[in-house]
């Protein structure tokens, strides 16, 4: 199982970024996917989840209305579109999948810094 995030960077408050997570080594189209984030001094936060078909999504209250999770099963990729970014969104963002009978898998993370 491999999850490779990309798309992080430095952005000004109010700006946008789109994160990508390329997945391999498992049946992507059968797996729900999630994005988490971890900021210094804070607990890991579940940001968004999406079902295997993309039909259902859920968001943390802190990002609802600003972030959108999506997926392309043909490309084995899950995305996180982040708009109206705030300094408190600064964190390392991780792609996650839980595979039955195998466990939890995480990517290496991509850093998002929101600062003027």
Secondary structure, DSSP 8 states (H G I E B T S, - for coil): -EEEEE--EEE-TT--EEEEEEEESS-GGG--EEEEEE-TTS--EEEEEE-TTS--EEE-TTTTTTEEEEEETTTTEEEEEE-S--GGG-EEEEEEEEETTTEEEE---EEEEE--
